[in-house]
Amino acid sequence: MAPGMRELGRGMATQHEAVDLASGELCVRVVFDGAVRAELLDDRGVVLGTSTTGVLLSRGPVCVGRGRRIKLRFSGPTHWIAWGAP
């Protein structure tokens, strides 16, 4: 995805499922099957990014600080892969 990024996870999400990705100081990007709406949220439910194009955060990763969690939510079933750094 980008130099220095590692795979955080991959899977098959169901409709409206919230997938817990990671926590800590982290920058994230996600790809998914493009027939759904994807959202990246923090632990407070704030939407950090959204997409329907198959690439979440195509202009660059979203970063969160220490102690914060990142979750993915999809509007329907989809396969996804997430990368993060550091």
Order of alpha helices (4+ residues) and beta strands (2+ residues): beta-beta-beta-beta-beta-beta-beta-beta-beta
